Amino acid sequence: MIKVNLIPVKRKKKAKPIPTFIVTMVIITVIVGIIMAYLTFFFKSRLSTKRAEFAANEKRLSELKEKIKAVENFEKFNRAIQQRTDIIEQLSKNKALPVRILNEINNLVPNGVWLHSVAVVGQSINIDGYAFTNSDIVSYVDNIKNSAMFAEVYLQESKSTDIGKVPLYMFKLTFRIKV
């Protein structure tokens, strides 16, 4: 006898295989997502590090600017002190200069010559005087020319005059102080 089963039997349907294209695309998408998440985390941490370094550098830069300003103020102060010191030293050097000039002029005056006026204007000296002879004037001019303290000696005028019935020679002399 043949038996026929008329009760429907549930058969399992064979599952259709997922296309490999979709599987590979899902795997690639997941991998790309993981890589993007890693890169985002990496660059955010790097950016926060750079921002922290930038803030630290800005703070250090402001501190260095303050120090530079303090150094510049110190240098200005030093220059001002140096200028004042130089002025004081120059005044100290020049304090004795008029005495030295008059002493040198006096030591160089030969017998027979006397001075009427001595005028010092800056580095230039003008002398008016009298002498008994013209050779005494020439001797005085030579003495001044040979002096280590004076330069550019120029006899402006030498003329004969009579003062109180005594024949004399009046002269005008100009020279400079060697610096």
BALOBA-1460 file (C-alpha; in Angstrom, 3 decimals):
// residues 179
<rec num="1" residu="m" x="0.000" y="0.000" z="0.000"/>
<rec num="2" residu="i" x="1.058" y="3.418" z="-0.766"/>
<rec num="3" residu="k" x="0.654" y="6.066" z="1.709"/>
<rec num="4" residu="v" x="0.353" y="9.662" z="0.737"/>
<rec num="5" residu="n" x="0.794" y="12.263" z="3.339"/>
<rec num="6" residu="l" x="-1.502" y="15.158" z="2.645"/>
<rec num="7" residu="i" x="-0.553" y="17.211" z="5.641"/>
<rec num="8" residu="p" x="1.462" y="20.080" z="4.525"/>
<rec num="9" residu="v" x="4.982" y="19.902" z="5.771"/>
<rec num="10" residu="k" x="6.864" y="23.000" z="6.350"/>
<rec num="11" residu="r" x="9.941" y="22.877" z="4.415"/>
<rec num="12" residu="k" x="12.840" y="24.936" z="5.164"/>
<rec num="13" residu="k" x="13.619" y="27.309" z="2.410"/>
<rec num="14" residu="k" x="17.098" y="27.395" z="1.320"/>
<rec num="15" residu="a" x="18.602" y="30.731" z="2.255"/>
<rec num="16" residu="k" x="19.816" y="32.747" z="-0.610"/>
<rec num="17" residu="p" x="23.490" y="33.514" z="-0.246"/>
<rec num="18" residu="i" x="24.350" y="37.175" z="0.382"/>
<rec num="19" residu="p" x="26.142" y="38.589" z="-2.588"/>
<rec num="20" residu="t" x="29.874" y="38.899" z="-1.953"/>
<rec num="21" residu="f" x="29.854" y="42.494" z="-3.207"/>
<rec num="22" residu="i" x="27.633" y="43.563" z="-0.308"/>
<rec num="23" residu="v" x="29.700" y="41.645" z="2.227"/>
<rec num="24" residu="t" x="32.924" y="43.206" z="1.044"/>
<rec num="25" residu="m" x="31.359" y="46.676" z="1.018"/>
<rec num="26" residu="v" x="30.113" y="46.263" z="4.603"/>
<rec num="27" residu="i" x="33.542" y="45.053" z="5.750"/>
<rec num="28" residu="i" x="35.278" y="47.942" z="3.959"/>
<rec num="29" residu="t" x="32.789" y="50.445" z="5.427"/>
<rec num="30" residu="v" x="33.374" y="49.113" z="8.952"/>
<rec num="31" residu="i" x="37.155" y="49.256" z="8.487"/>
<rec num="32" residu="v" x="36.974" y="52.784" z="7.052"/>
<rec num="33" residu="g" x="34.717" y="53.809" z="9.961"/>
<rec num="34" residu="i" x="37.226" y="52.448" z="12.483"/>
<rec num="35" residu="i" x="40.115" y="54.191" z="10.696"/>
<rec num="36" residu="m" x="38.182" y="57.480" z="10.578"/>
<rec num="37" residu="a" x="37.335" y="57.229" z="14.289"/>
<rec num="38" residu="y" x="41.016" y="56.574" z="15.085"/>
<rec num="39" residu="l" x="42.188" y="59.489" z="12.906"/>
<rec num="40" residu="t" x="39.600" y="61.800" z="14.450"/>
<rec num="41" residu="f" x="40.743" y="60.850" z="17.949"/>
<rec num="42" residu="f" x="44.429" y="61.125" z="16.939"/>
<rec num="43" residu="f" x="44.089" y="64.568" z="15.322"/>
<rec num="44" residu="k" x="41.875" y="65.926" z="18.121"/>
<rec num="45" residu="s" x="44.441" y="64.906" z="20.708"/>
<rec num="46" residu="r" x="47.217" y="66.350" z="18.569"/>
<rec num="47" residu="l" x="45.240" y="69.581" z="18.092"/>
<rec num="48" residu="s" x="44.646" y="69.916" z="21.838"/>
<rec num="49" residu="t" x="48.381" y="69.336" z="22.438"/>
<rec num="50" residu="k" x="49.279" y="72.017" z="19.899"/>
<rec num="51" residu="r" x="46.789" y="74.434" z="21.443"/>
<rec num="52" residu="a" x="48.303" y="73.812" z="24.873"/>
<rec num="53" residu="e" x="51.805" y="74.388" z="23.425"/>
<rec num="54" residu="f" x="50.581" y="77.557" z="21.704"/>
<rec num="55" residu="a" x="49.103" y="78.889" z="24.947"/>
<rec num="56" residu="a" x="52.330" y="78.066" z="26.806"/>
<rec num="57" residu="n" x="54.388" y="79.749" z="24.080"/>
<rec num="58" residu="e" x="52.150" y="82.833" z="24.184"/>
<rec num="59" residu="k" x="52.601" y="83.047" z="27.941"/>
<rec num="60" residu="r" x="56.370" y="82.625" z="27.606"/>
<rec num="61" residu="l" x="56.434" y="85.216" z="24.820"/>
<rec num="62" residu="s" x="54.661" y="87.760" z="27.006"/>
<rec num="63" residu="e" x="57.130" y="87.038" z="29.843"/>
<rec num="64" residu="l" x="60.071" y="87.453" z="27.450"/>
<rec num="65" residu="k" x="58.631" y="90.728" z="26.131"/>
<rec num="66" residu="e" x="58.486" y="92.015" z="29.694"/>
<rec num="67" residu="k" x="62.093" y="90.946" z="30.230"/>
<rec num="68" residu="i" x="63.163" y="92.592" z="26.951"/>
<rec num="69" residu="k" x="61.420" y="95.781" z="28.002"/>
<rec num="70" residu="a" x="63.220" y="95.656" z="31.352"/>
<rec num="71" residu="v" x="66.564" y="95.106" z="29.586"/>
<rec num="72" residu="e" x="65.895" y="98.029" z="27.207"/>
<rec num="73" residu="n" x="65.033" y="100.263" z="30.155"/>
<rec num="74" residu="f" x="68.227" y="99.139" z="31.871"/>
<rec num="75" residu="e" x="70.254" y="99.883" z="28.720"/>
<rec num="76" residu="k" x="68.683" y="103.367" z="28.449"/>
<rec num="77" residu="f" x="69.521" y="103.960" z="32.079"/>
<rec num="78" residu="n" x="73.105" y="102.762" z="31.512"/>
<rec num="79" residu="r" x="73.487" y="105.046" z="28.470"/>
<rec num="80" residu="a" x="72.206" y="108.007" z="30.464"/>
<rec num="81" residu="i" x="74.615" y="107.204" z="33.308"/>
<rec num="82" residu="q" x="77.486" y="106.772" z="30.815"/>
<rec num="83" residu="q" x="76.718" y="110.117" z="29.179"/>
<rec num="84" residu="r" x="76.668" y="111.817" z="32.555"/>
<rec num="85" residu="t" x="79.911" y="110.118" z="33.516"/>
<rec num="86" residu="d" x="81.516" y="111.200" z="30.234"/>
<rec num="87" residu="i" x="80.390" y="114.787" z="30.800"/>
<rec num="88" residu="i" x="81.779" y="114.754" z="34.340"/>
<rec num="89" residu="e" x="85.082" y="113.289" z="33.120"/>
<rec num="90" residu="q" x="85.287" y="115.895" z="30.349"/>
<rec num="91" residu="l" x="84.627" y="118.679" z="32.834"/>
<rec num="92" residu="s" x="87.280" y="117.242" z="35.154"/>
<rec num="93" residu="k" x="89.793" y="117.143" z="32.297"/>
<rec num="94" residu="n" x="88.931" y="120.644" z="31.131"/>
<rec num="95" residu="k" x="88.971" y="122.057" z="34.644"/>
<rec num="96" residu="a" x="92.735" y="122.385" z="34.575"/>
<rec num="97" residu="l" x="92.951" y="123.312" z="30.877"/>
<rec num="98" residu="p" x="92.735" y="127.137" z="31.274"/>
<rec num="99" residu="v" x="95.472" y="127.032" z="33.923"/>
<rec num="100" residu="r" x="97.651" y="124.847" z="31.689"/>
<rec num="101" residu="i" x="97.090" y="127.167" z="28.709"/>
<rec num="102" residu="l" x="98.008" y="130.300" z="30.630"/>
<rec num="103" residu="n" x="101.002" y="128.573" z="32.203"/>
<rec num="104" residu="e" x="102.263" y="127.407" z="28.788"/>
<rec num="105" residu="i" x="101.735" y="130.853" z="27.230"/>
<rec num="106" residu="n" x="103.570" y="132.462" z="30.157"/>
<rec num="107" residu="n" x="106.505" y="130.011" z="29.977"/>
<rec num="108" residu="l" x="106.957" y="130.683" z="26.264"/>
<rec num="109" residu="v" x="107.128" y="134.500" z="26.567"/>
<rec num="110" residu="p" x="110.752" y="135.603" z="25.967"/>
<rec num="111" residu="n" x="112.376" y="138.647" z="27.539"/>
<rec num="112" residu="g" x="111.333" y="141.862" z="25.826"/>
<rec num="113" residu="v" x="107.768" y="140.692" z="25.125"/>
<rec num="114" residu="w" x="104.691" y="141.297" z="27.242"/>
<rec num="115" residu="l" x="101.088" y="140.451" z="26.620"/>
<rec num="116" residu="h" x="98.269" y="142.956" z="26.578"/>
<rec num="117" residu="s" x="95.306" y="140.560" z="26.191"/>
<rec num="118" residu="v" x="94.649" y="136.849" z="25.830"/>
<rec num="119" residu="a" x="91.273" y="135.668" z="24.531"/>
<rec num="120" residu="v" x="90.278" y="132.006" z="24.413"/>
<rec num="121" residu="v" x="87.278" y="131.193" z="22.202"/>
<rec num="122" residu="g" x="86.631" y="127.443" z="22.033"/>
<rec num="123" residu="q" x="89.857" y="125.931" z="20.714"/>
<rec num="124" residu="s" x="91.185" y="129.210" z="19.317"/>
<rec num="125" residu="i" x="93.448" y="131.641" z="21.230"/>
<rec num="126" residu="n" x="94.019" y="135.293" z="20.278"/>
<rec num="127" residu="i" x="96.892" y="137.244" z="21.836"/>
<rec num="128" residu="d" x="97.615" y="140.969" z="21.625"/>
<rec num="129" residu="g" x="100.962" y="142.108" z="22.938"/>
<rec num="130" residu="y" x="104.007" y="144.342" z="22.661"/>
<rec num="131" residu="a" x="107.716" y="143.741" z="22.147"/>
<rec num="132" residu="f" x="110.869" y="145.836" z="22.013"/>
<rec num="133" residu="t" x="112.037" y="144.351" z="18.744"/>
<rec num="134" residu="n" x="110.559" y="142.449" z="15.849"/>
<rec num="135" residu="s" x="113.003" y="139.588" z="16.503"/>
<rec num="136" residu="d" x="111.470" y="139.171" z="19.999"/>
<rec num="137" residu="i" x="108.061" y="138.671" z="18.357"/>
<rec num="138" residu="v" x="109.548" y="136.141" z="15.939"/>
<rec num="139" residu="s" x="111.164" y="134.340" z="18.879"/>
<rec num="140" residu="y" x="107.814" y="134.209" z="20.681"/>
<rec num="141" residu="v" x="106.019" y="132.863" z="17.561"/>
<rec num="142" residu="d" x="108.728" y="130.196" z="17.154"/>
<rec num="143" residu="n" x="108.360" y="129.186" z="20.819"/>
<rec num="144" residu="i" x="104.608" y="128.746" z="20.359"/>
<rec num="145" residu="k" x="105.103" y="126.781" z="17.118"/>
<rec num="146" residu="n" x="107.500" y="124.424" z="18.913"/>
<rec num="147" residu="s" x="105.075" y="123.905" z="21.807"/>
<rec num="148" residu="a" x="103.362" y="120.510" z="21.996"/>
<rec num="149" residu="m" x="100.174" y="122.151" z="23.220"/>
<rec num="150" residu="f" x="99.499" y="124.587" z="20.355"/>
<rec num="151" residu="a" x="99.050" y="124.313" z="16.581"/>
<rec num="152" residu="e" x="98.206" y="126.472" z="13.551"/>
<rec num="153" residu="v" x="100.160" y="129.494" z="14.750"/>
<rec num="154" residu="y" x="99.483" y="132.599" z="12.651"/>
<rec num="155" residu="l" x="100.961" y="136.054" z="13.198"/>
<rec num="156" residu="q" x="98.158" y="138.361" z="12.063"/>
<rec num="157" residu="e" x="99.820" y="141.709" z="12.528"/>
<rec num="158" residu="s" x="103.087" y="143.241" z="13.629"/>
<rec num="159" residu="k" x="103.519" y="146.995" z="13.448"/>
<rec num="160" residu="s" x="105.700" y="149.653" z="14.961"/>
<rec num="161" residu="t" x="104.165" y="152.094" z="17.472"/>
<rec num="162" residu="d" x="105.352" y="154.598" z="20.029"/>
<rec num="163" residu="i" x="104.074" y="154.400" z="23.580"/>
<rec num="164" residu="g" x="105.289" y="157.176" z="25.878"/>
<rec num="165" residu="k" x="108.168" y="158.073" z="23.524"/>
<rec num="166" residu="v" x="109.388" y="154.457" z="23.536"/>
<rec num="167" residu="p" x="109.445" y="152.708" z="20.158"/>
<rec num="168" residu="l" x="107.667" y="149.342" z="20.425"/>
<rec num="169" residu="y" x="106.191" y="146.697" z="18.136"/>
<rec num="170" residu="m" x="102.538" y="145.769" z="18.608"/>
<rec num="171" residu="f" x="101.515" y="142.271" z="17.463"/>
<rec num="172" residu="k" x="98.408" y="140.105" z="17.123"/>
<rec num="173" residu="l" x="98.779" y="136.363" z="17.180"/>
<rec num="174" residu="t" x="96.248" y="133.552" z="16.639"/>
<rec num="175" residu="f" x="96.702" y="129.820" z="17.265"/>
<rec num="176" residu="r" x="94.713" y="126.730" z="18.242"/>
<rec num="177" residu="i" x="94.890" y="124.294" z="21.111"/>
<rec num="178" residu="k" x="95.855" y="120.748" z="20.112"/>
<rec num="179" residu="v" x="93.207" y="118.335" z="21.257"/>
